[in-house]
């Protein structure tokens, strides 16, 4: 089995992906095309950050994106 290439994404990438930001979608598609056997990972601190945004942020749109992420 070929070695995986790990690609970590932060909360902003996931929020933009949930918001269907085309630049982020294109970026992830490019990663998939150019890197050998890419594996997108989300670190636990990113999950904690998204949970914090979903529970505590004042912006309802951002809260809903965090929940979707």
PyMOL commands that set and color helices and strands:
alter all, ss='L'
color gray80, all
select helices_A, chain A and resi 11-18+22-34+44-56+60-68
alter helices_A, ss='H'
color red, helices_A
select strands_A, chain A and resi 5-9+38-42
alter strands_A, ss='S'
color yellow, strands_A
deselect
rebuild
show_as cartoon
